[in-house]
Amino acid sequence: MDKESMRREDRRTTEGEARALLERGEYGILSCVSRQGIPYGVPLNYCLLGRDICFHCAGEGKKLDNIEWNAQVSFCVVGKTEILPGEFATIYESCIAEGRVVELFDAEKLLALEGLLQKYSADFMAEGLHYINTLKGQTRVFKIVVKSVSGKARKKRKSVQ
């Protein structure tokens, strides 16, 4: 959603608001494309390391095949929503990050795994650190080096006349 492509400018959020949603989001959808040009979107747990988005996965699969072919991806997070049936509308907030995926190794890989642990299992840090240490060789860790983040939201109901 760059400035030229957003149809509803009145719904554009600030970059800060978009980044705040990215920070507090529970999960996101990673979108990539296959060698055959077939789009693929997959939900992921993630954490942020600085400005970048980190995720982990198994050692092989469609997502990794696609990223190997084309590392340019987008990542979408949807926050709070509320359907307004009588107004034929929805209150929503969303953001899209665009960037390039790179694999993490060694200290940066561990930092990302610890970030995931802190985000999703903060009450179990000791057990989680043991789990990471035991299985770190069986998982791959990546980050999206974020090039841009934009957001869009409808924050209120229509005013009743």
N, C-alpha and C positions, 0 to 999 in steps of 0.2 A: 504494500500500500504506500507507494511513494506519493509525493504531493500532486503529481500529474494524474494519478489514477484513482484518487478517492472522489467518488461521486458526491458524497454528502459531507462537505467541508465542515458543516455545523456539528458533525459527529466525531470529528478528529479529536483525539486526546493529545496532550503534550507528550513529549518523549519521556519525561519523568513519570507521568501517569502510566504509560505503557510499560516502562521498566519496573514500576512498583507492582503491576499485575504479574509481570514475569517473575518477580521475586516471590510473590505469595501464591502463585499458581500451584495447584496440586499435581497436575500432569499436563502434558502438551502433546500435540500431534506433529510428528516429524514427517515432512513431505519431501519425497525424492522422486527420481524418474529412472526407469530401467534403460538398458542399452537399446531396447526395442521402442523406446518412447512411451512406455506405459507408466502413468503416474501411480505412486504408492504412498499412502499415508498410514502411519502406525503410531498408536499412543505410547508415550514413554513417561516414566518417572524421570526427573531431572533435578539438577541443582545448578546454581550459578557459582562460577569462580570468577570473581571480578565482573567483567562485562560479558563473559562467555558462558555458554550453556553446556553442561556436562551430562553424559548419560553412559550407562553400561549395558552390555548385552553379551550373548553367547558368542562363540568364536566364528560362527558362520550363519548365513541366512540371506533372505531376499534383501533386507535392508542393507546389509554389508555389501552384497553384490552391486546394488544400485549406487551406493556411495563410492565404491571402487571405480565404477564407470564415470560418475559425475558427482563430485563432492559438494557441489553447490546445492543447498537445501533451504527450505523454509520451515519455521517452527511456530505453531499457532497455539495460544493459550486462551481459553474462554473462562472468564470469571463468573461473577454472579449474574444470574438471569431471572427474569420474571415474565411469564406470559401474561399479556393483557388481552384476553379473549374479546371483550366488548369493544376494544379499540383496534382489533386486528393488528396488534403490534407486540413487540417484546422490549423490555428493558434489558440491556445487556452491556457487557464490557469485554473487549477482546484485544489481543495484540498479536502481531506477526513479527518475528525476527528472521532476518535473512543472513546467510553467511556460508562459510566453507567448513566442512568437517575434517578434523585431523585426529589421528589416534594419539592417545597419551600413554606414556611409559614411566616407569620408575617413580620418582617422588611426586610428579604431577598426577600420575595415575592414582597413587595412594591418597593424595589430597582430594581428588575428585570423589573417590569412594568414601572417604571420611565426610565429605560434604553431603553426599547422599544419605549416609547414616545419620548425620546431624539433622537433616531435614525430615526424614521419615521415621527415625527410631531413636530420637534424642534421649529417651528414658532408658535406653539399653546400650549405651555407648561401650561399656566394658565388653559385653557379650558380642556386640557388633564389631569391635576392633579385632577380637579373636576370630570371628567369622571371616572378616576381610583377610586377615593374615593367613588363614587356612586355605581360602579359596581364590586368592588374588590371581593365581596363575591360570584359573579356569574361566576368567572373564576378560573381556576387552572393554576398554574405556575410551570414550571419544569426547571431543568438545566441538561445539559449533563456534568458530571464531566469528562473532557477530559483526556484520558490516552495517546493518541498520535495524532499527526497531521502530514500529509505528503502532498506533492504537486507534480504536474506534469504540464509541459507546453511545448508547441512548440511556440517559440517566434519570429521566422523569416521565411521568404520564402527560398526555395532552391536557392542556387546560380546557376545562368544561365551560362552554359559552352559554 
